[in-house]
Amino acid sequence: MAATATPGNGTARAALAHRTREEKFSELLATKVEQGYEVESQGDTEAVIATPGRRRRFRAQIAGKRQRISIDELGNRTTRGLESGDAR
């Protein structure tokens, strides 16, 4: 028997929860951008952000603080510092 998305089942609630996560994440990301962070990469509920740093004279990379921010299934914010070599 195939599952269908009706207003009372878990599939519809999960979709609503995902939209709520996306809205909370959008608010968090907007706040970080207002604080001066730059977005390096972004998904629906996760992003890698960095503070602008000074440009190094002989290297193309930017020296700055990088973080991965996200919103989990329960709506909790997670911020984790990243090393300069961590994947984007």
Contacts in CASP RR format, 6 or more apart in sequence:
PFRMAT RR
TARGET T0000
AUTHOR 0000-0000-0000
METHOD contacts of the structure
MODEL  1
MAATATPGNGTARAALAHRTREEKFSELLATKVEQGYEVESQGDTEAVIA
TPGRRRRFRAQIAGKRQRISIDELGNRTTRGLESGDAR
3 9 0 8 1.000
3 11 0 8 1.000
4 11 0 8 1.000
5 11 0 8 1.000
5 12 0 8 1.000
5 15 0 8 1.000
6 12 0 8 1.000
17 73 0 8 1.000
18 44 0 8 1.000
18 45 0 8 1.000
20 75 0 8 1.000
21 44 0 8 1.000
21 45 0 8 1.000
21 71 0 8 1.000
21 72 0 8 1.000
21 73 0 8 1.000
21 75 0 8 1.000
22 44 0 8 1.000
22 45 0 8 1.000
24 71 0 8 1.000
24 75 0 8 1.000
24 77 0 8 1.000
25 44 0 8 1.000
25 45 0 8 1.000
25 46 0 8 1.000
25 47 0 8 1.000
25 69 0 8 1.000
25 70 0 8 1.000
25 71 0 8 1.000
28 69 0 8 1.000
28 71 0 8 1.000
28 77 0 8 1.000
29 39 0 8 1.000
29 42 0 8 1.000
29 47 0 8 1.000
29 49 0 8 1.000
29 69 0 8 1.000
32 49 0 8 1.000
32 69 0 8 1.000
33 39 0 8 1.000
33 49 0 8 1.000
36 51 0 8 1.000
36 52 0 8 1.000
37 49 0 8 1.000
37 50 0 8 1.000
37 51 0 8 1.000
37 67 0 8 1.000
38 49 0 8 1.000
38 50 0 8 1.000
38 51 0 8 1.000
38 52 0 8 1.000
39 47 0 8 1.000
39 48 0 8 1.000
39 49 0 8 1.000
40 47 0 8 1.000
40 48 0 8 1.000
40 49 0 8 1.000
40 50 0 8 1.000
40 66 0 8 1.000
40 88 0 8 1.000
41 47 0 8 1.000
41 48 0 8 1.000
41 88 0 8 1.000
42 48 0 8 1.000
45 70 0 8 1.000
45 71 0 8 1.000
45 72 0 8 1.000
46 68 0 8 1.000
46 69 0 8 1.000
46 70 0 8 1.000
46 71 0 8 1.000
47 68 0 8 1.000
47 69 0 8 1.000
47 70 0 8 1.000
48 66 0 8 1.000
48 67 0 8 1.000
48 68 0 8 1.000
48 82 0 8 1.000
48 88 0 8 1.000
49 66 0 8 1.000
49 67 0 8 1.000
49 68 0 8 1.000
49 69 0 8 1.000
50 62 0 8 1.000
50 64 0 8 1.000
50 65 0 8 1.000
50 66 0 8 1.000
50 67 0 8 1.000
51 64 0 8 1.000
51 65 0 8 1.000
52 62 0 8 1.000
52 64 0 8 1.000
53 62 0 8 1.000
53 63 0 8 1.000
53 64 0 8 1.000
54 62 0 8 1.000
54 63 0 8 1.000
55 62 0 8 1.000
55 63 0 8 1.000
56 62 0 8 1.000
56 63 0 8 1.000
61 84 0 8 1.000
63 84 0 8 1.000
64 84 0 8 1.000
65 81 0 8 1.000
66 81 0 8 1.000
66 82 0 8 1.000
66 83 0 8 1.000
66 84 0 8 1.000
66 86 0 8 1.000
67 79 0 8 1.000
67 80 0 8 1.000
67 81 0 8 1.000
67 82 0 8 1.000
68 78 0 8 1.000
68 79 0 8 1.000
68 80 0 8 1.000
68 81 0 8 1.000
68 82 0 8 1.000
69 77 0 8 1.000
69 78 0 8 1.000
69 79 0 8 1.000
70 77 0 8 1.000
70 78 0 8 1.000
71 77 0 8 1.000
71 78 0 8 1.000
72 78 0 8 1.000
END
